Amino acid sequence: MNETSMNSQLIETENSKMPNSSLNMLVRAVLMDKKPDEVPILVESVLSKVMEEFENRIANQFELVRFLAMIFFMFGVSLTSMLPL
């Protein structure tokens, strides 16, 4: 598959699945001036950063839930009493 057909296929996929996607535009801007052999290294780097950020957010969420559970426990609030009927 040549570069032109790959680009047209990418554009077709973009239009059908992700219209006006800022993430898609960002990825295209980053990859636009890269050589084909640079892309795998760049993708690996970006995915590594995304995974790191995701793990940080999950850890922060866990700490928040743990903190709230401690507060509820200190004040004797039952978590089940907070659920809607």
mmCIF file of the N, C-alpha and C atoms, coordinates in Angstrom:
data_MODEL
# 
_entry.id   MODEL 
# 
loop_
_atom_site.group_PDB 
_atom_site.id 
_atom_site.type_symbol 
_atom_site.label_atom_id 
_atom_site.label_alt_id 
_atom_site.label_comp_id 
_atom_site.label_asym_id 
_atom_site.label_entity_id 
_atom_site.label_seq_id 
_atom_site.pdbx_PDB_ins_code 
_atom_site.Cartn_x 
_atom_site.Cartn_y 
_atom_site.Cartn_z 
_atom_site.occupancy 
_atom_site.B_iso_or_equiv 
_atom_site.pdbx_formal_charge 
_atom_site.auth_seq_id 
_atom_site.auth_comp_id 
_atom_site.auth_asym_id 
_atom_site.auth_atom_id 
_atom_site.pdbx_PDB_model_num 
ATOM 1   N N  . MET A 1 1  ? 0.861   -1.178 0.000  1.00 0.00 ? 1  MET A N  1 
ATOM 2   C CA . MET A 1 1  ? 0.000   0.000  0.000  1.00 0.00 ? 1  MET A CA 1 
ATOM 3   C C  . MET A 1 1  ? 0.904   1.236  0.000  1.00 0.00 ? 1  MET A C  1 
ATOM 4   N N  . ASN A 1 2  ? 0.671   2.174  -0.945 1.00 0.00 ? 2  ASN A N  1 
ATOM 5   C CA . ASN A 1 2  ? 1.524   3.344  -0.999 1.00 0.00 ? 2  ASN A CA 1 
ATOM 6   C C  . ASN A 1 2  ? 1.038   4.425  -0.030 1.00 0.00 ? 2  ASN A C  1 
ATOM 7   N N  . GLU A 1 3  ? 1.865   5.460  0.144  1.00 0.00 ? 3  GLU A N  1 
ATOM 8   C CA . GLU A 1 3  ? 1.580   6.507  1.132  1.00 0.00 ? 3  GLU A CA 1 
ATOM 9   C C  . GLU A 1 3  ? 0.286   7.250  0.829  1.00 0.00 ? 3  GLU A C  1 
ATOM 10  N N  . THR A 1 4  ? 0.014   7.517  -0.438 1.00 0.00 ? 4  THR A N  1 
ATOM 11  C CA . THR A 1 4  ? -1.207  8.233  -0.819 1.00 0.00 ? 4  THR A CA 1 
ATOM 12  C C  . THR A 1 4  ? -2.450  7.451  -0.445 1.00 0.00 ? 4  THR A C  1 
ATOM 13  N N  . SER A 1 5  ? -2.462  6.157  -0.729 1.00 0.00 ? 5  SER A N  1 
ATOM 14  C CA . SER A 1 5  ? -3.642  5.356  -0.397 1.00 0.00 ? 5  SER A CA 1 
ATOM 15  C C  . SER A 1 5  ? -3.775  5.188  1.115  1.00 0.00 ? 5  SER A C  1 
ATOM 16  N N  . MET A 1 6  ? -2.636  5.122  1.823  1.00 0.00 ? 6  MET A N  1 
ATOM 17  C CA . MET A 1 6  ? -2.703  5.040  3.283  1.00 0.00 ? 6  MET A CA 1 
ATOM 18  C C  . MET A 1 6  ? -3.291  6.323  3.855  1.00 0.00 ? 6  MET A C  1 
ATOM 19  N N  . ASN A 1 7  ? -2.864  7.482  3.317  1.00 0.00 ? 7  ASN A N  1 
ATOM 20  C CA . ASN A 1 7  ? -3.398  8.762  3.789  1.00 0.00 ? 7  ASN A CA 1 
ATOM 21  C C  . ASN A 1 7  ? -4.888  8.879  3.498  1.00 0.00 ? 7  ASN A C  1 
ATOM 22  N N  . SER A 1 8  ? -5.311  8.467  2.304  1.00 0.00 ? 8  SER A N  1 
ATOM 23  C CA . SER A 1 8  ? -6.732  8.564  1.969  1.00 0.00 ? 8  SER A CA 1 
ATOM 24  C C  . SER A 1 8  ? -7.553  7.613  2.831  1.00 0.00 ? 8  SER A C  1 
ATOM 25  N N  . GLN A 1 9  ? -6.994  6.441  3.135  1.00 0.00 ? 9  GLN A N  1 
ATOM 26  C CA . GLN A 1 9  ? -7.697  5.500  4.010  1.00 0.00 ? 9  GLN A CA 1 
ATOM 27  C C  . GLN A 1 9  ? -7.798  6.070  5.426  1.00 0.00 ? 9  GLN A C  1 
ATOM 28  N N  . LEU A 1 10 ? -6.730  6.722  5.904  1.00 0.00 ? 10 LEU A N  1 
ATOM 29  C CA . LEU A 1 10 ? -6.739  7.342  7.221  1.00 0.00 ? 10 LEU A CA 1 
ATOM 30  C C  . LEU A 1 10 ? -7.785  8.455  7.289  1.00 0.00 ? 10 LEU A C  1 
ATOM 31  N N  . ILE A 1 11 ? -7.833  9.276  6.259  1.00 0.00 ? 11 ILE A N  1 
ATOM 32  C CA . ILE A 1 11 ? -8.812  10.364 6.223  1.00 0.00 ? 11 ILE A CA 1 
ATOM 33  C C  . ILE A 1 11 ? -10.229 9.809  6.204  1.00 0.00 ? 11 ILE A C  1 
ATOM 34  N N  . GLU A 1 12 ? -10.449 8.766  5.434  1.00 0.00 ? 12 GLU A N  1 
ATOM 35  C CA . GLU A 1 12 ? -11.774 8.136  5.375  1.00 0.00 ? 12 GLU A CA 1 
ATOM 36  C C  . GLU A 1 12 ? -12.165 7.584  6.745  1.00 0.00 ? 12 GLU A C  1 
ATOM 37  N N  . THR A 1 13 ? -11.228 6.940  7.419  1.00 0.00 ? 13 THR A N  1 
ATOM 38  C CA . THR A 1 13 ? -11.493 6.403  8.754  1.00 0.00 ? 13 THR A CA 1 
ATOM 39  C C  . THR A 1 13 ? -11.788 7.537  9.728  1.00 0.00 ? 13 THR A C  1 
ATOM 40  N N  . GLU A 1 14 ? -11.017 8.608  9.634  1.00 0.00 ? 14 GLU A N  1 
ATOM 41  C CA . GLU A 1 14 ? -11.231 9.772  10.498 1.00 0.00 ? 14 GLU A CA 1 
ATOM 42  C C  . GLU A 1 14 ? -12.642 10.313 10.333 1.00 0.00 ? 14 GLU A C  1 
ATOM 43  N N  . ASN A 1 15 ? -13.023 10.523 9.100  1.00 0.00 ? 15 ASN A N  1 
ATOM 44  C CA . ASN A 1 15 ? -14.324 11.127 8.830  1.00 0.00 ? 15 ASN A CA 1 
ATOM 45  C C  . ASN A 1 15 ? -15.481 10.244 9.272  1.00 0.00 ? 15 ASN A C  1 
ATOM 46  N N  . SER A 1 16 ? -15.320 8.946  9.198  1.00 0.00 ? 16 SER A N  1 
ATOM 47  C CA . SER A 1 16 ? -16.419 8.064  9.556  1.00 0.00 ? 16 SER A CA 1 
ATOM 48  C C  . SER A 1 16 ? -16.502 7.790  11.045 1.00 0.00 ? 16 SER A C  1 
ATOM 49  N N  . LYS A 1 17 ? -15.372 7.821  11.736 1.00 0.00 ? 17 LYS A N  1 
ATOM 50  C CA . LYS A 1 17 ? -15.379 7.445  13.144 1.00 0.00 ? 17 LYS A CA 1 
ATOM 51  C C  . LYS A 1 17 ? -15.172 8.608  14.100 1.00 0.00 ? 17 LYS A C  1 
ATOM 52  N N  . MET A 1 18 ? -14.345 9.597  13.728 1.00 0.00 ? 18 MET A N  1 
ATOM 53  C CA . MET A 1 18 ? -13.995 10.648 14.654 1.00 0.00 ? 18 MET A CA 1 
ATOM 54  C C  . MET A 1 18 ? -14.039 12.031 14.000 1.00 0.00 ? 18 MET A C  1 
ATOM 55  N N  . PRO A 1 19 ? -15.199 12.518 13.658 1.00 0.00 ? 19 PRO A N  1 
ATOM 56  C CA . PRO A 1 19 ? -15.231 13.852 13.055 1.00 0.00 ? 19 PRO A CA 1 
ATOM 57  C C  . PRO A 1 19 ? -14.828 14.911 14.073 1.00 0.00 ? 19 PRO A C  1 
ATOM 58  N N  . ASN A 1 20 ? -14.026 15.877 13.634 1.00 0.00 ? 20 ASN A N  1 
ATOM 59  C CA . ASN A 1 20 ? -13.603 16.997 14.477 1.00 0.00 ? 20 ASN A CA 1 
ATOM 60  C C  . ASN A 1 20 ? -12.892 16.564 15.747 1.00 0.00 ? 20 ASN A C  1 
ATOM 61  N N  . SER A 1 21 ? -12.138 15.525 15.693 1.00 0.00 ? 21 SER A N  1 
ATOM 62  C CA . SER A 1 21 ? -11.443 15.030 16.882 1.00 0.00 ? 21 SER A CA 1 
ATOM 63  C C  . SER A 1 21 ? -10.152 15.809 17.101 1.00 0.00 ? 21 SER A C  1 
ATOM 64  N N  . SER A 1 22 ? -10.045 16.464 18.254 1.00 0.00 ? 22 SER A N  1 
ATOM 65  C CA . SER A 1 22 ? -8.823  17.209 18.543 1.00 0.00 ? 22 SER A CA 1 
ATOM 66  C C  . SER A 1 22 ? -7.654  16.262 18.757 1.00 0.00 ? 22 SER A C  1 
ATOM 67  N N  . LEU A 1 23 ? -7.910  15.084 19.308 1.00 0.00 ? 23 LEU A N  1 
ATOM 68  C CA . LEU A 1 23 ? -6.842  14.107 19.491 1.00 0.00 ? 23 LEU A CA 1 
ATOM 69  C C  . LEU A 1 23 ? -6.296  13.670 18.134 1.00 0.00 ? 23 LEU A C  1 
ATOM 70  N N  . ASN A 1 24 ? -7.188  13.441 17.205 1.00 0.00 ? 24 ASN A N  1 
ATOM 71  C CA . ASN A 1 24 ? -6.781  13.035 15.862 1.00 0.00 ? 24 ASN A CA 1 
ATOM 72  C C  . ASN A 1 24 ? -5.932  14.124 15.216 1.00 0.00 ? 24 ASN A C  1 
ATOM 73  N N  . MET A 1 25 ? -6.330  15.362 15.367 1.00 0.00 ? 25 MET A N  1 
ATOM 74  C CA . MET A 1 25 ? -5.573  16.474 14.794 1.00 0.00 ? 25 MET A CA 1 
ATOM 75  C C  . MET A 1 25 ? -4.198  16.578 15.450 1.00 0.00 ? 25 MET A C  1 
ATOM 76  N N  . LEU A 1 26 ? -4.133  16.352 16.757 1.00 0.00 ? 26 LEU A N  1 
ATOM 77  C CA . LEU A 1 26 ? -2.863  16.403 17.459 1.00 0.00 ? 26 LEU A CA 1 
ATOM 78  C C  . LEU A 1 26 ? -1.920  15.314 16.958 1.00 0.00 ? 26 LEU A C  1 
ATOM 79  N N  . VAL A 1 27 ? -2.431  14.098 16.825 1.00 0.00 ? 27 VAL A N  1 
ATOM 80  C CA . VAL A 1 27 ? -1.613  12.987 16.340 1.00 0.00 ? 27 VAL A CA 1 
ATOM 81  C C  . VAL A 1 27 ? -1.105  13.280 14.935 1.00 0.00 ? 27 VAL A C  1 
ATOM 82  N N  . ARG A 1 28 ? -1.958  13.760 14.079 1.00 0.00 ? 28 ARG A N  1 
ATOM 83  C CA . ARG A 1 28 ? -1.539  14.071 12.703 1.00 0.00 ? 28 ARG A CA 1 
ATOM 84  C C  . ARG A 1 28 ? -0.475  15.166 12.689 1.00 0.00 ? 28 ARG A C  1 
ATOM 85  N N  . ALA A 1 29 ? -0.619  16.180 13.539 1.00 0.00 ? 29 ALA A N  1 
ATOM 86  C CA . ALA A 1 29 ? 0.361   17.268 13.595 1.00 0.00 ? 29 ALA A CA 1 
ATOM 87  C C  . ALA A 1 29 ? 1.717   16.761 14.070 1.00 0.00 ? 29 ALA A C  1 
ATOM 88  N N  . VAL A 1 30 ? 1.709   15.867 15.049 1.00 0.00 ? 30 VAL A N  1 
ATOM 89  C CA . VAL A 1 30 ? 2.966   15.315 15.568 1.00 0.00 ? 30 VAL A CA 1 
ATOM 90  C C  . VAL A 1 30 ? 3.649   14.439 14.530 1.00 0.00 ? 30 VAL A C  1 
ATOM 91  N N  . LEU A 1 31 ? 2.875   13.640 13.818 1.00 0.00 ? 31 LEU A N  1 
ATOM 92  C CA . LEU A 1 31 ? 3.452   12.683 12.863 1.00 0.00 ? 31 LEU A CA 1 
ATOM 93  C C  . LEU A 1 31 ? 3.742   13.276 11.489 1.00 0.00 ? 31 LEU A C  1 
ATOM 94  N N  . MET A 1 32 ? 3.236   14.449 11.199 1.00 0.00 ? 32 MET A N  1 
ATOM 95  C CA . MET A 1 32 ? 3.302   15.018 9.852  1.00 0.00 ? 32 MET A CA 1 
ATOM 96  C C  . MET A 1 32 ? 4.731   15.095 9.306  1.00 0.00 ? 32 MET A C  1 
ATOM 97  N N  . ASP A 1 33 ? 5.665   15.555 10.101 1.00 0.00 ? 33 ASP A N  1 
ATOM 98  C CA . ASP A 1 33 ? 7.019   15.757 9.579  1.00 0.00 ? 33 ASP A CA 1 
ATOM 99  C C  . ASP A 1 33 ? 7.989   14.639 9.971  1.00 0.00 ? 33 ASP A C  1 
ATOM 100 N N  . LYS A 1 34 ? 7.473   13.521 10.419 1.00 0.00 ? 34 LYS A N  1 
ATOM 101 C CA . LYS A 1 34 ? 8.321   12.407 10.846 1.00 0.00 ? 34 LYS A CA 1 
ATOM 102 C C  . LYS A 1 34 ? 8.563   11.438 9.699  1.00 0.00 ? 34 LYS A C  1 
ATOM 103 N N  . LYS A 1 35 ? 9.736   10.851 9.722  1.00 0.00 ? 35 LYS A N  1 
ATOM 104 C CA . LYS A 1 35 ? 10.063  9.797  8.764  1.00 0.00 ? 35 LYS A CA 1 
ATOM 105 C C  . LYS A 1 35 ? 9.388   8.516  9.231  1.00 0.00 ? 35 LYS A C  1 
ATOM 106 N N  . PRO A 1 36 ? 9.057   7.616  8.314  1.00 0.00 ? 36 PRO A N  1 
ATOM 107 C CA . PRO A 1 36 ? 8.381   6.368  8.698  1.00 0.00 ? 36 PRO A CA 1 
ATOM 108 C C  . PRO A 1 36 ? 9.120   5.559  9.765  1.00 0.00 ? 36 PRO A C  1 
ATOM 109 N N  . ASP A 1 37 ? 10.457  5.583  9.726  1.00 0.00 ? 37 ASP A N  1 
ATOM 110 C CA . ASP A 1 37 ? 11.201  4.810  10.724 1.00 0.00 ? 37 ASP A CA 1 
ATOM 111 C C  . ASP A 1 37 ? 11.215  5.480  12.100 1.00 0.00 ? 37 ASP A C  1 
ATOM 112 N N  . GLU A 1 38 ? 10.814  6.758  12.195 1.00 0.00 ? 38 GLU A N  1 
ATOM 113 C CA . GLU A 1 38 ? 10.742  7.463  13.481 1.00 0.00 ? 38 GLU A CA 1 
ATOM 114 C C  . GLU A 1 38 ? 9.408   7.227  14.190 1.00 0.00 ? 38 GLU A C  1 
ATOM 115 N N  . VAL A 1 39 ? 8.394   6.837  13.434 1.00 0.00 ? 39 VAL A N  1 
ATOM 116 C CA . VAL A 1 39 ? 7.042   6.715  13.981 1.00 0.00 ? 39 VAL A CA 1 
ATOM 117 C C  . VAL A 1 39 ? 6.933   5.692  15.114 1.00 0.00 ? 39 VAL A C  1 
ATOM 118 N N  . PRO A 1 40 ? 7.466   4.471  14.970 1.00 0.00 ? 40 PRO A N  1 
ATOM 119 C CA . PRO A 1 40 ? 7.318   3.502  16.071 1.00 0.00 ? 40 PRO A CA 1 
ATOM 120 C C  . PRO A 1 40 ? 7.908   3.990  17.391 1.00 0.00 ? 40 PRO A C  1 
ATOM 121 N N  . ILE A 1 41 ? 9.072   4.640  17.328 1.00 0.00 ? 41 ILE A N  1 
ATOM 122 C CA . ILE A 1 41 ? 9.709   5.150  18.548 1.00 0.00 ? 41 ILE A CA 1 
ATOM 123 C C  . ILE A 1 41 ? 8.860   6.248  19.153 1.00 0.00 ? 41 ILE A C  1 
ATOM 124 N N  . LEU A 1 42 ? 8.333   7.126  18.332 1.00 0.00 ? 42 LEU A N  1 
ATOM 125 C CA . LEU A 1 42 ? 7.487   8.211  18.808 1.00 0.00 ? 42 LEU A CA 1 
ATOM 126 C C  . LEU A 1 42 ? 6.201   7.668  19.418 1.00 0.00 ? 42 LEU A C  1 
ATOM 127 N N  . VAL A 1 43 ? 5.591   6.701  18.757 1.00 0.00 ? 43 VAL A N  1 
ATOM 128 C CA . VAL A 1 43 ? 4.351   6.100  19.271 1.00 0.00 ? 43 VAL A CA 1 
ATOM 129 C C  . VAL A 1 43 ? 4.615   5.430  20.609 1.00 0.00 ? 43 VAL A C  1 
ATOM 130 N N  . GLU A 1 44 ? 5.717   4.712  20.715 1.00 0.00 ? 44 GLU A N  1 
ATOM 131 C CA . GLU A 1 44 ? 6.071   4.053  21.976 1.00 0.00 ? 44 GLU A CA 1 
ATOM 132 C C  . GLU A 1 44 ? 6.240   5.084  23.091 1.00 0.00 ? 44 GLU A C  1 
ATOM 133 N N  . SER A 1 45 ? 6.894   6.172  22.788 1.00 0.00 ? 45 SER A N  1 
ATOM 134 C CA . SER A 1 45 ? 7.111   7.225  23.781 1.00 0.00 ? 45 SER A CA 1 
ATOM 135 C C  . SER A 1 45 ? 5.794   7.845  24.237 1.00 0.00 ? 45 SER A C  1 
ATOM 136 N N  . VAL A 1 46 ? 4.933   8.165  23.281 1.00 0.00 ? 46 VAL A N  1 
ATOM 137 C CA . VAL A 1 46 ? 3.646   8.779  23.611 1.00 0.00 ? 46 VAL A CA 1 
ATOM 138 C C  . VAL A 1 46 ? 2.770   7.810  24.406 1.00 0.00 ? 46 VAL A C  1 
ATOM 139 N N  . LEU A 1 47 ? 2.731   6.545  23.980 1.00 0.00 ? 47 LEU A N  1 
ATOM 140 C CA . LEU A 1 47 ? 1.942   5.561  24.721 1.00 0.00 ? 47 LEU A CA 1 
ATOM 141 C C  . LEU A 1 47 ? 2.461   5.380  26.142 1.00 0.00 ? 47 LEU A C  1 
ATOM 142 N N  . SER A 1 48 ? 3.761   5.421  26.306 1.00 0.00 ? 48 SER A N  1 
ATOM 143 C CA . SER A 1 48 ? 4.357   5.309  27.636 1.00 0.00 ? 48 SER A CA 1 
ATOM 144 C C  . SER A 1 48 ? 3.898   6.469  28.519 1.00 0.00 ? 48 SER A C  1 
ATOM 145 N N  . LYS A 1 49 ? 3.892   7.670  27.966 1.00 0.00 ? 49 LYS A N  1 
ATOM 146 C CA . LYS A 1 49 ? 3.447   8.846  28.733 1.00 0.00 ? 49 LYS A CA 1 
ATOM 147 C C  . LYS A 1 49 ? 1.951   8.765  29.054 1.00 0.00 ? 49 LYS A C  1 
ATOM 148 N N  . VAL A 1 50 ? 1.161   8.286  28.108 1.00 0.00 ? 50 VAL A N  1 
ATOM 149 C CA . VAL A 1 50 ? -0.281  8.142  28.339 1.00 0.00 ? 50 VAL A CA 1 
ATOM 150 C C  . VAL A 1 50 ? -0.532  7.116  29.447 1.00 0.00 ? 50 VAL A C  1 
ATOM 151 N N  . MET A 1 51 ? 0.184   5.992  29.390 1.00 0.00 ? 51 MET A N  1 
ATOM 152 C CA . MET A 1 51 ? 0.018   4.971  30.427 1.00 0.00 ? 51 MET A CA 1 
ATOM 153 C C  . MET A 1 51 ? 0.437   5.503  31.794 1.00 0.00 ? 51 MET A C  1 
ATOM 154 N N  . GLU A 1 52 ? 1.534   6.259  31.831 1.00 0.00 ? 52 GLU A N  1 
ATOM 155 C CA . GLU A 1 52 ? 1.998   6.848  33.092 1.00 0.00 ? 52 GLU A CA 1 
ATOM 156 C C  . GLU A 1 52 ? 0.944   7.798  33.658 1.00 0.00 ? 52 GLU A C  1 
ATOM 157 N N  . GLU A 1 53 ? 0.380   8.635  32.806 1.00 0.00 ? 53 GLU A N  1 
ATOM 158 C CA . GLU A 1 53 ? -0.657  9.573  33.256 1.00 0.00 ? 53 GLU A CA 1 
ATOM 159 C C  . GLU A 1 53 ? -1.893  8.824  33.741 1.00 0.00 ? 53 GLU A C  1 
ATOM 160 N N  . PHE A 1 54 ? -2.288  7.784  33.026 1.00 0.00 ? 54 PHE A N  1 
ATOM 161 C CA . PHE A 1 54 ? -3.442  6.982  33.423 1.00 0.00 ? 54 PHE A CA 1 
ATOM 162 C C  . PHE A 1 54 ? -3.201  6.339  34.789 1.00 0.00 ? 54 PHE A C  1 
ATOM 163 N N  . GLU A 1 55 ? -2.020  5.763  34.975 1.00 0.00 ? 55 GLU A N  1 
ATOM 164 C CA . GLU A 1 55 ? -1.696  5.146  36.264 1.00 0.00 ? 55 GLU A CA 1 
ATOM 165 C C  . GLU A 1 55 ? -1.709  6.173  37.391 1.00 0.00 ? 55 GLU A C  1 
ATOM 166 N N  . ASN A 1 56 ? -1.192  7.377  37.125 1.00 0.00 ? 56 ASN A N  1 
ATOM 167 C CA . ASN A 1 56 ? -1.218  8.441  38.137 1.00 0.00 ? 56 ASN A CA 1 
ATOM 168 C C  . ASN A 1 56 ? -2.643  8.832  38.500 1.00 0.00 ? 56 ASN A C  1 
ATOM 169 N N  . ARG A 1 57 ? -3.485  8.942  37.502 1.00 0.00 ? 57 ARG A N  1 
ATOM 170 C CA . ARG A 1 57 ? -4.879  9.319  37.768 1.00 0.00 ? 57 ARG A CA 1 
ATOM 171 C C  . ARG A 1 57 ? -5.618  8.233  38.542 1.00 0.00 ? 57 ARG A C  1 
ATOM 172 N N  . ILE A 1 58 ? -5.358  6.974  38.209 1.00 0.00 ? 58 ILE A N  1 
ATOM 173 C CA . ILE A 1 58 ? -5.973  5.867  38.944 1.00 0.00 ? 58 ILE A CA 1 
ATOM 174 C C  . ILE A 1 58 ? -5.496  5.880  40.393 1.00 0.00 ? 58 ILE A C  1 
ATOM 175 N N  . ALA A 1 59 ? -4.194  6.092  40.611 1.00 0.00 ? 59 ALA A N  1 
ATOM 176 C CA . ALA A 1 59 ? -3.648  6.142  41.975 1.00 0.00 ? 59 ALA A CA 1 
ATOM 177 C C  . ALA A 1 59 ? -4.260  7.303  42.756 1.00 0.00 ? 59 ALA A C  1 
ATOM 178 N N  . ASN A 1 60 ? -4.403  8.461  42.112 1.00 0.00 ? 60 ASN A N  1 
ATOM 179 C CA . ASN A 1 60 ? -5.021  9.613  42.789 1.00 0.00 ? 60 ASN A CA 1 
ATOM 180 C C  . ASN A 1 60 ? -6.473  9.326  43.132 1.00 0.00 ? 60 ASN A C  1 
ATOM 181 N N  . GLN A 1 61 ? -7.183  8.687  42.227 1.00 0.00 ? 61 GLN A N  1 
ATOM 182 C CA . GLN A 1 61 ? -8.581  8.332  42.472 1.00 0.00 ? 61 GLN A CA 1 
ATOM 183 C C  . GLN A 1 61 ? -8.681  7.367  43.647 1.00 0.00 ? 61 GLN A C  1 
ATOM 184 N N  . PHE A 1 62 ? -7.779  6.381  43.692 1.00 0.00 ? 62 PHE A N  1 
ATOM 185 C CA . PHE A 1 62 ? -7.761  5.414  44.780 1.00 0.00 ? 62 PHE A CA 1 
ATOM 186 C C  . PHE A 1 62 ? -7.515  6.122  46.112 1.00 0.00 ? 62 PHE A C  1 
ATOM 187 N N  . GLU A 1 63 ? -6.555  7.054  46.142 1.00 0.00 ? 63 GLU A N  1 
ATOM 188 C CA . GLU A 1 63 ? -6.257  7.791  47.374 1.00 0.00 ? 63 GLU A CA 1 
ATOM 189 C C  . GLU A 1 63 ? -7.462  8.619  47.811 1.00 0.00 ? 63 GLU A C  1 
ATOM 190 N N  . LEU A 1 64 ? -8.170  9.218  46.888 1.00 0.00 ? 64 LEU A N  1 
ATOM 191 C CA . LEU A 1 64 ? -9.356  10.003 47.218 1.00 0.00 ? 64 LEU A CA 1 
ATOM 192 C C  . LEU A 1 64 ? -10.438 9.109  47.811 1.00 0.00 ? 64 LEU A C  1 
ATOM 193 N N  . VAL A 1 65 ? -10.674 7.964  47.207 1.00 0.00 ? 65 VAL A N  1 
ATOM 194 C CA . VAL A 1 65 ? -11.687 7.036  47.713 1.00 0.00 ? 65 VAL A CA 1 
ATOM 195 C C  . VAL A 1 65 ? -11.297 6.549  49.103 1.00 0.00 ? 65 VAL A C  1 
ATOM 196 N N  . ARG A 1 66 ? -10.022 6.233  49.283 1.00 0.00 ? 66 ARG A N  1 
ATOM 197 C CA . ARG A 1 66 ? -9.541  5.795  50.593 1.00 0.00 ? 66 ARG A CA 1 
ATOM 198 C C  . ARG A 1 66 ? -9.730  6.888  51.645 1.00 0.00 ? 66 ARG A C  1 
ATOM 199 N N  . PHE A 1 67 ? -9.418  8.124  51.293 1.00 0.00 ? 67 PHE A N  1 
ATOM 200 C CA . PHE A 1 67 ? -9.587  9.259  52.198 1.00 0.00 ? 67 PHE A CA 1 
ATOM 201 C C  . PHE A 1 67 ? -11.059 9.446  52.565 1.00 0.00 ? 67 PHE A C  1 
ATOM 202 N N  . LEU A 1 68 ? -11.931 9.382  51.571 1.00 0.00 ? 68 LEU A N  1 
ATOM 203 C CA . LEU A 1 68 ? -13.368 9.552  51.839 1.00 0.00 ? 68 LEU A CA 1 
ATOM 204 C C  . LEU A 1 68 ? -13.903 8.417  52.704 1.00 0.00 ? 68 LEU A C  1 
ATOM 205 N N  . ALA A 1 69 ? -13.427 7.204  52.480 1.00 0.00 ? 69 ALA A N  1 
ATOM 206 C CA . ALA A 1 69 ? -13.852 6.072  53.304 1.00 0.00 ? 69 ALA A CA 1 
ATOM 207 C C  . ALA A 1 69 ? -13.422 6.296  54.752 1.00 0.00 ? 69 ALA A C  1 
ATOM 208 N N  . MET A 1 70 ? -12.216 6.832  54.946 1.00 0.00 ? 70 MET A N  1 
ATOM 209 C CA . MET A 1 70 ? -11.737 7.116  56.298 1.00 0.00 ? 70 MET A CA 1 
ATOM 210 C C  . MET A 1 70 ? -12.603 8.191  56.961 1.00 0.00 ? 70 MET A C  1 
ATOM 211 N N  . ILE A 1 71 ? -12.954 9.217  56.224 1.00 0.00 ? 71 ILE A N  1 
ATOM 212 C CA . ILE A 1 71 ? -13.815 10.288 56.763 1.00 0.00 ? 71 ILE A CA 1 
ATOM 213 C C  . ILE A 1 71 ? -15.180 9.715  57.145 1.00 0.00 ? 71 ILE A C  1 
ATOM 214 N N  . PHE A 1 72 ? -15.776 8.922  56.271 1.00 0.00 ? 72 PHE A N  1 
ATOM 215 C CA . PHE A 1 72 ? -17.070 8.305  56.575 1.00 0.00 ? 72 PHE A CA 1 
ATOM 216 C C  . PHE A 1 72 ? -16.968 7.441  57.827 1.00 0.00 ? 72 PHE A C  1 
ATOM 217 N N  . PHE A 1 73 ? -15.868 6.684  57.933 1.00 0.00 ? 73 PHE A N  1 
ATOM 218 C CA . PHE A 1 73 ? -15.678 5.812  59.091 1.00 0.00 ? 73 PHE A CA 1 
ATOM 219 C C  . PHE A 1 73 ? -15.553 6.647  60.364 1.00 0.00 ? 73 PHE A C  1 
ATOM 220 N N  . MET A 1 74 ? -14.798 7.750  60.302 1.00 0.00 ? 74 MET A N  1 
ATOM 221 C CA . MET A 1 74 ? -14.598 8.605  61.479 1.00 0.00 ? 74 MET A CA 1 
ATOM 222 C C  . MET A 1 74 ? -15.903 9.203  61.977 1.00 0.00 ? 74 MET A C  1 
ATOM 223 N N  . PHE A 1 75 ? -16.786 9.544  61.066 1.00 0.00 ? 75 PHE A N  1 
ATOM 224 C CA . PHE A 1 75 ? -18.051 10.167 61.450 1.00 0.00 ? 75 PHE A CA 1 
ATOM 225 C C  . PHE A 1 75 ? -19.191 9.157  61.542 1.00 0.00 ? 75 PHE A C  1 
ATOM 226 N N  . GLY A 1 76 ? -18.872 7.891  61.382 1.00 0.00 ? 76 GLY A N  1 
ATOM 227 C CA . GLY A 1 76 ? -19.869 6.848  61.548 1.00 0.00 ? 76 GLY A CA 1 
ATOM 228 C C  . GLY A 1 76 ? -20.943 6.824  60.470 1.00 0.00 ? 76 GLY A C  1 
ATOM 229 N N  . VAL A 1 77 ? -20.600 7.311  59.302 1.00 0.00 ? 77 VAL A N  1 
ATOM 230 C CA . VAL A 1 77 ? -21.569 7.337  58.201 1.00 0.00 ? 77 VAL A CA 1 
ATOM 231 C C  . VAL A 1 77 ? -21.466 6.019  57.447 1.00 0.00 ? 77 VAL A C  1 
ATOM 232 N N  . SER A 1 78 ? -22.585 5.350  57.268 1.00 0.00 ? 78 SER A N  1 
ATOM 233 C CA . SER A 1 78 ? -22.592 4.118  56.508 1.00 0.00 ? 78 SER A CA 1 
ATOM 234 C C  . SER A 1 78 ? -22.650 4.450  55.017 1.00 0.00 ? 78 SER A C  1 
ATOM 235 N N  . LEU A 1 79 ? -21.799 3.796  54.273 1.00 0.00 ? 79 LEU A N  1 
ATOM 236 C CA . LEU A 1 79 ? -21.798 4.045  52.834 1.00 0.00 ? 79 LEU A CA 1 
ATOM 237 C C  . LEU A 1 79 ? -23.100 3.586  52.188 1.00 0.00 ? 79 LEU A C  1 
ATOM 238 N N  . THR A 1 80 ? -23.719 2.555  52.740 1.00 0.00 ? 80 THR A N  1 
ATOM 239 C CA . THR A 1 80 ? -24.970 2.083  52.168 1.00 0.00 ? 80 THR A CA 1 
ATOM 240 C C  . THR A 1 80 ? -26.098 3.084  52.398 1.00 0.00 ? 80 THR A C  1 
ATOM 241 N N  . SER A 1 81 ? -25.985 3.906  53.445 1.00 0.00 ? 81 SER A N  1 
ATOM 242 C CA . SER A 1 81 ? -27.013 4.914  53.682 1.00 0.00 ? 81 SER A CA 1 
ATOM 243 C C  . SER A 1 81 ? -26.946 6.027  52.645 1.00 0.00 ? 81 SER A C  1 
ATOM 244 N N  . MET A 1 82 ? -25.833 6.110  51.910 1.00 0.00 ? 82 MET A N  1 
ATOM 245 C CA . MET A 1 82 ? -25.652 7.138  50.892 1.00 0.00 ? 82 MET A CA 1 
ATOM 246 C C  . MET A 1 82 ? -26.236 6.725  49.543 1.00 0.00 ? 82 MET A C  1 
ATOM 247 N N  . LEU A 1 83 ? -26.564 5.444  49.386 1.00 0.00 ? 83 LEU A N  1 
ATOM 248 C CA . LEU A 1 83 ? -27.074 4.957  48.107 1.00 0.00 ? 83 LEU A CA 1 
ATOM 249 C C  . LEU A 1 83 ? -28.529 5.348  47.928 1.00 0.00 ? 83 LEU A C  1 
ATOM 250 N N  . PRO A 1 84 ? -28.917 5.700  46.708 1.00 0.00 ? 84 PRO A N  1 
ATOM 251 C CA . PRO A 1 84 ? -30.326 6.018  46.455 1.00 0.00 ? 84 PRO A CA 1 
ATOM 252 C C  . PRO A 1 84 ? -31.183 4.754  46.569 1.00 0.00 ? 84 PRO A C  1 
ATOM 253 N N  . LEU A 1 85 ? -32.404 4.949  46.972 1.00 0.00 ? 85 LEU A N  1 
ATOM 254 C CA . LEU A 1 85 ? -33.319 3.814  47.112 1.00 0.00 ? 85 LEU A CA 1 
ATOM 255 C C  . LEU A 1 85 ? -33.963 3.435  45.806 1.00 0.00 ? 85 LEU A C  1 
# 
